[in-house]
Amino acid sequence: MKLYLMYGGRTVEHDVTVMSTRSALSAVDYQKYEVIPIYITRQGLFLKGLTLTAPVAAETALKLDAAEQAAWRPEPEHSLGTKFDFAELAGQKDCVVFPMIHGTWGEDGTIQGLLEVLDVPYVGSGICASAVGMDKIMAKIVFDEYQIPQVPYLSVLAVHYRDANKAAEIREQIATEMGFPVYVKAANAGSSIGVSKAESSEELVGCLADAFTYDDRVVVEKAVPKARELAVSLLGNDDPKASIAGEIGKKQDFYDYESKFIDGSTKLIIPAPITAEQLAEVQKYAVMAFNAVGAAGLTRADFFLDQAGQVWLNEIQTMPGFTQFSMYPFLWQASGVPYPELIDQLIQLGLERYASKKQTVANK
């Protein structure tokens, strides 16, 4: 079977997707799959690499060296790859796409929409679940409907914030209803990009301005003092299974981009030292969140655990990272699913979901 592995893209998480792909390529079962890397440049050009039938050195594959230092940079020169013709995918049998793209123009339903139009099986959630899971405001609305506990929050739209009087009212509402500190997050971004902490009304101004450079929709959340951060990985389609929980042992206020992907300063504690009751609670809410958005294949659910023992859902990721520092594969490895087997299961789940959709009346 041909496995088209898509990565890169216009997302600000471009380098993260490349690092995830480097790890995945070393673990694919080449006895089962021929791997065709599809690299998407920062400008949105799709480049097809050589078909891989065995593990290869990173520098010989299609631009897998692009994130060697994980720093923002102009698009590098391309000595490998040819422009990808999407007609190759349309209607092809015995193939599956793994869109290993985190963030906008990948994890947000856009790539999924393209693959649906091409009528090709792919790994992970569909259009709606991807879009809702990516948008922190929409996800919070859905989680509220399902009565999943979340910290107090306020959504802020750029169209309102551009009015000086409304902006002042919004900042006053945040100060009055939530107090400080608060976290300010771009609604559609991941890997802690576009996230900052405001300790005062003065800092809030700068934090909002920064978040609006990433998105015109922003969410402000009340900080949970001395909160522990937990994560649970989900695997499955209609009946997802939850992994054991992990804890993020961080040296800074929050799990930021540098600590996630560059300096390795964050320690992942697996299993998390929590009670059996707390484990059951985060696993229950992780499955509820998965089903609430209609996810498929995989998600990672992130939680806060406050000093009183209360669990709060932070967010879910429908295409969590697969890098050497990533929580998702670590949790499954500790739960008895090795990395190569995890990738194979995800591919099979994508194929199962495609076959199931074909059985519905609307797709006949």
C-alpha positions as CSV (number, residue, x, y, z in Angstrom):
1,M,0.0,0.0,0.0
2,K,1.2,3.5,-0.8
3,L,1.5,5.8,2.2
4,Y,1.5,9.5,1.2
5,L,3.1,11.3,4.2
6,M,2.3,15.1,4.0
7,Y,4.2,17.6,6.1
8,G,5.5,21.1,6.2
9,G,3.0,23.7,5.0
10,R,2.1,27.3,5.5
11,T,1.5,26.9,9.2
12,V,3.7,28.7,11.8
13,E,4.3,25.1,13.1
14,H,6.0,24.2,9.9
15,D,9.3,23.1,11.6
16,V,7.3,21.0,14.1
17,T,5.6,19.1,11.3
18,V,9.0,18.3,9.8
19,M,10.4,17.0,13.1
20,S,7.3,14.8,13.5
21,T,7.8,13.4,10.0
22,R,11.5,12.6,10.6
23,S,10.4,10.4,13.6
24,A,7.6,8.8,11.7
25,L,9.7,7.8,8.7
26,S,12.1,5.9,11.0
27,A,9.2,3.8,12.4
28,V,7.0,3.0,9.3
29,D,6.7,-0.7,8.5
30,Y,8.3,-0.7,5.0
31,Q,7.2,-4.3,4.6
32,K,3.6,-3.0,4.5
33,Y,3.9,0.5,3.0
34,E,5.7,2.3,0.2
35,V,6.2,5.8,1.6
36,I,5.8,8.8,-0.7
37,P,6.8,12.1,1.1
38,I,4.8,15.1,0.1
39,Y,6.5,18.3,1.4
40,I,4.5,21.5,1.4
41,T,6.6,24.6,1.3
42,R,6.0,27.7,3.4
43,Q,4.5,29.3,0.3
44,G,2.1,26.3,-0.2
45,L,3.8,24.5,-3.1
46,F,3.4,20.7,-2.9
47,L,6.6,18.8,-3.7
48,K,6.7,15.0,-4.2
49,G,9.8,13.1,-3.1
50,L,11.1,9.7,-4.2
51,T,9.2,6.6,-3.2
52,L,10.8,5.1,-0.1
53,T,10.9,1.4,0.5
54,A,13.3,1.4,3.4
55,P,14.4,3.9,6.1
56,V,16.6,6.6,4.7
57,A,19.0,9.2,6.2
58,A,17.2,12.5,6.8
59,E,19.4,14.4,4.5
60,T,18.5,12.1,1.5
61,A,14.8,12.4,1.9
62,L,12.6,15.3,0.8
63,K,13.7,18.3,2.9
64,L,13.7,16.5,6.2
65,D,16.6,18.7,7.2
66,A,14.4,21.8,7.1
67,A,13.9,21.9,10.9
68,E,17.4,20.9,12.0
69,Q,17.5,23.8,14.4
70,A,13.8,24.5,14.5
71,A,14.2,28.3,13.9
72,W,12.0,30.5,11.8
73,R,13.7,31.0,8.5
74,P,13.0,31.7,4.8
75,E,12.1,28.8,2.7
76,P,15.2,26.8,1.9
77,E,16.3,25.8,-1.6
78,H,14.9,22.5,-2.9
79,S,17.3,20.2,-4.6
80,L,14.8,17.3,-4.3
81,G,11.2,16.8,-5.3
82,T,8.9,17.6,-8.2
83,K,5.6,19.4,-8.2
84,F,2.9,17.1,-7.0
85,D,0.0,16.3,-9.3
86,F,-3.2,15.7,-7.2
87,A,-4.7,13.7,-10.0
88,E,-2.3,10.9,-8.8
89,L,-4.4,10.6,-5.6
90,A,-7.9,11.0,-7.0
91,G,-9.6,7.7,-7.1
92,Q,-6.4,5.7,-6.5
93,K,-6.8,2.3,-4.8
94,D,-4.5,0.9,-2.1
95,C,-3.3,4.2,-0.8
96,V,-3.7,6.3,2.3
97,V,-2.6,9.8,3.3
98,F,-1.1,10.7,6.6
99,P,-1.4,14.5,6.9
100,M,1.2,15.1,9.6
101,I,0.6,18.8,9.7
102,H,0.1,20.7,13.0
103,G,-1.8,24.0,13.2
104,T,-3.4,26.1,10.5
105,W,-3.7,24.9,6.9
106,G,-3.3,21.3,8.1
107,E,-4.9,20.4,11.4
108,D,-7.8,22.8,11.0
109,G,-9.8,20.9,8.3
110,T,-8.3,22.5,5.2
111,I,-6.1,19.5,4.2
112,Q,-8.9,17.2,5.3
113,G,-11.3,19.0,2.9
114,L,-8.9,18.6,0.1
115,L,-8.6,14.9,0.7
116,E,-12.3,14.5,1.0
117,V,-12.7,16.1,-2.4
118,L,-10.1,13.8,-3.8
119,D,-12.0,10.9,-2.2
120,V,-8.9,9.3,-0.6
121,P,-8.6,7.7,2.8
122,Y,-6.5,9.6,5.4
123,V,-5.4,9.4,9.0
124,G,-7.2,11.4,11.6
125,S,-10.3,13.5,12.1
126,G,-12.5,14.9,9.4
127,I,-13.3,18.4,8.4
128,C,-15.7,19.4,11.2
129,A,-13.8,17.8,14.1
130,S,-10.5,19.2,12.8
131,A,-11.9,22.7,12.5
132,V,-13.6,22.7,15.8
133,G,-10.7,21.1,17.7
134,M,-8.3,23.7,16.2
135,D,-10.5,26.8,17.0
136,K,-10.2,27.2,20.8
137,I,-13.3,29.4,21.0
138,M,-15.5,26.9,19.1
139,A,-14.1,24.0,21.0
140,K,-14.9,25.7,24.3
141,I,-18.5,26.3,23.3
142,V,-18.9,22.6,22.3
143,F,-17.3,21.4,25.6
144,D,-19.6,23.7,27.6
145,E,-22.5,22.1,25.8
146,Y,-21.3,18.7,27.0
147,Q,-20.7,20.0,30.5
148,I,-17.0,19.3,30.5
149,P,-15.3,21.4,33.2
150,Q,-13.2,24.3,31.8
151,V,-11.6,27.4,33.4
152,P,-13.4,30.7,33.1
153,Y,-12.7,32.3,29.7
154,L,-13.7,35.1,27.4
155,S,-13.5,35.2,23.6
156,V,-12.3,38.5,22.0
157,L,-12.8,39.2,18.3
158,A,-10.6,41.7,16.4
159,V,-13.6,43.3,14.8
160,H,-14.7,44.4,18.3
161,Y,-11.3,45.1,19.7
162,R,-10.5,47.6,16.9
163,D,-13.0,50.0,18.5
164,A,-11.0,51.9,21.2
165,N,-14.1,52.2,23.4
166,K,-15.1,48.5,23.1
167,A,-11.4,47.5,23.6
168,A,-11.4,49.3,26.9
169,E,-14.7,47.7,27.9
170,I,-13.3,44.2,27.0
171,R,-10.1,44.8,29.1
172,E,-12.2,46.0,32.0
173,Q,-14.5,43.0,31.8
174,I,-11.5,40.7,31.9
175,A,-10.1,42.5,34.9
176,T,-13.4,42.5,36.7
177,E,-14.7,39.0,35.9
178,M,-11.4,37.0,35.9
179,G,-8.8,39.1,37.6
180,F,-5.1,38.5,37.0
181,P,-3.1,36.6,35.9
182,V,-4.7,35.4,32.7
183,Y,-3.5,33.6,29.7
184,V,-4.1,35.1,26.2
185,K,-4.2,32.7,23.3
186,A,-4.7,33.0,19.6
187,A,-7.8,30.9,18.8
188,N,-6.2,29.1,15.9
189,A,-2.6,28.2,16.8
190,G,-0.8,25.4,18.4
191,S,2.5,24.4,20.0
192,S,2.0,27.3,22.4
193,I,2.6,29.8,19.6
194,G,0.7,33.0,20.2
195,V,0.3,32.3,23.9
196,S,1.3,34.8,26.6
197,K,0.6,35.5,30.3
198,A,-0.7,38.9,31.5
199,E,-0.2,39.8,35.2
200,S,-1.9,43.2,35.0
201,S,-4.1,45.4,32.9
202,E,-1.0,47.0,31.4
203,E,0.5,43.7,30.3
204,L,-2.9,42.6,29.0
205,V,-2.7,45.3,26.3
206,G,0.5,43.9,24.9
207,C,-0.6,40.3,25.2
208,L,-3.8,40.9,23.2
209,A,-1.8,42.8,20.5
210,D,0.6,39.9,20.2
211,A,-2.2,37.3,20.0
212,F,-4.0,39.3,17.3
213,T,-0.9,39.0,15.1
214,Y,-1.6,35.3,14.8
215,D,-5.4,35.3,14.5
216,D,-8.3,37.7,14.6
217,R,-10.0,35.6,17.2
218,V,-8.5,35.4,20.7
219,V,-9.4,33.6,23.9
220,V,-8.5,34.9,27.4
221,E,-8.4,32.3,30.2
222,K,-8.2,32.7,33.9
223,A,-4.9,31.3,35.2
224,V,-5.1,28.3,37.6
225,P,-2.5,29.0,40.4
226,K,0.2,26.4,40.6
227,A,-1.8,24.1,38.3
228,R,-0.3,20.8,37.3
229,E,-0.6,20.0,33.6
230,L,-1.8,16.5,32.5
231,A,-2.4,14.9,29.2
232,V,-4.2,11.8,27.9
233,S,-3.9,10.3,24.4
234,L,-6.8,8.8,22.6
235,L,-6.8,6.2,19.9
236,G,-9.8,4.8,17.9
237,N,-12.8,5.9,15.9
238,D,-16.3,5.3,17.3
239,D,-15.0,3.7,20.6
240,P,-11.7,5.4,21.4
241,K,-9.4,4.1,24.0
242,A,-7.6,6.3,26.5
243,S,-4.0,6.0,27.5
244,I,-2.6,6.4,30.9
245,A,-2.1,10.0,31.9
246,G,1.2,11.9,31.7
247,E,2.3,15.1,33.5
248,I,4.3,17.9,32.1
249,G,7.0,18.8,34.6
250,K,8.0,22.3,33.5
251,K,10.5,24.8,34.8
252,Q,8.6,27.8,33.5
253,D,5.0,29.2,33.8
254,F,3.7,27.2,30.9
255,Y,4.7,24.6,28.3
256,D,6.0,26.9,25.6
257,Y,7.4,26.3,22.2
258,E,11.1,26.4,23.2
259,S,10.6,23.8,26.0
260,K,8.4,21.6,23.8
261,F,10.6,21.3,20.7
262,I,14.0,23.0,21.2
263,D,15.8,23.0,24.5
264,G,14.3,19.8,26.0
265,S,13.9,21.5,29.4
266,T,10.5,20.1,30.0
267,K,10.3,16.7,31.7
268,L,7.5,14.4,30.7
269,I,6.4,12.4,33.8
270,I,4.8,9.1,32.7
271,P,2.7,7.8,34.4
272,A,1.5,11.0,36.1
273,P,1.5,10.7,39.9
274,I,-2.2,11.1,40.4
275,T,-4.9,9.1,42.2
276,A,-6.9,6.4,40.5
277,E,-10.0,8.7,40.8
278,Q,-8.2,11.6,39.0
279,L,-6.9,9.2,36.3
280,A,-10.5,7.9,35.7
281,E,-11.7,11.5,35.6
282,V,-9.3,12.8,33.0
283,Q,-9.8,9.6,30.9
284,K,-13.6,10.1,31.0
285,Y,-13.4,13.8,30.0
286,A,-10.8,13.0,27.3
287,V,-13.2,10.5,25.7
288,M,-16.1,12.9,26.1
289,A,-14.2,15.7,24.3
290,F,-13.2,13.3,21.5
291,N,-16.8,12.4,20.9
292,A,-18.1,15.9,21.4
293,V,-16.2,17.2,18.4
294,G,-16.6,14.0,16.4
295,A,-12.9,13.2,16.3
296,A,-11.4,10.1,14.6
297,G,-8.1,8.2,14.8
298,L,-6.3,10.2,17.4
299,T,-6.4,13.2,19.8
300,R,-4.5,14.3,22.8
301,A,-6.5,16.0,25.6
302,D,-4.7,18.4,27.9
303,F,-5.9,19.2,31.4
304,F,-5.2,21.4,34.4
305,L,-5.2,19.9,37.9
306,D,-5.6,22.6,40.6
307,Q,-4.5,22.5,44.2
308,A,-7.9,21.4,45.3
309,G,-7.8,18.3,43.0
310,Q,-10.3,19.8,40.5
311,V,-9.7,18.7,36.9
312,W,-10.2,21.3,34.1
313,L,-10.0,20.5,30.3
314,N,-7.6,22.9,28.6
315,E,-7.9,21.8,25.0
316,I,-7.6,18.9,22.6
317,Q,-5.2,18.4,19.7
318,T,-6.5,16.4,16.7
319,M,-3.1,16.0,15.2
320,P,-0.7,16.1,18.2
321,G,3.1,16.2,17.7
322,F,5.1,13.1,17.0
323,T,8.6,14.5,17.7
324,Q,11.2,13.0,20.1
325,F,9.8,15.3,22.8
326,S,6.1,14.6,22.1
327,M,3.7,13.4,24.7
328,Y,1.3,11.5,22.4
329,P,3.5,8.6,21.4
330,F,5.2,8.5,24.8
331,L,1.9,7.9,26.5
332,W,1.0,5.0,24.1
333,Q,4.4,3.5,24.5
334,A,3.9,3.5,28.2
335,S,0.4,2.0,27.7
336,G,1.7,-0.9,25.7
337,V,1.6,0.4,22.1
338,P,5.1,0.8,20.6
339,Y,5.7,3.7,18.2
340,P,5.8,1.6,15.0
341,E,2.6,-0.2,16.0
342,L,0.9,3.1,16.8
343,I,1.6,4.5,13.3
344,D,0.2,1.3,11.8
345,Q,-2.9,1.4,14.0
346,L,-3.6,5.0,13.0
347,I,-3.3,4.1,9.3
348,Q,-5.7,1.2,9.7
349,L,-8.1,3.4,11.6
350,G,-8.0,5.9,8.7
351,L,-8.8,3.1,6.2
352,E,-11.6,1.8,8.5
353,R,-13.2,5.3,8.7
354,Y,-13.0,5.7,4.9
355,A,-14.7,2.3,4.4
356,S,-17.4,3.1,6.9
357,K,-18.2,6.4,5.3
358,K,-18.6,4.7,2.0
359,Q,-21.4,2.6,3.5
360,T,-23.5,5.7,4.4
361,V,-26.4,6.6,2.1
362,A,-25.0,10.1,1.4
363,N,-21.7,8.6,0.0
364,K,-23.2,5.9,-2.1
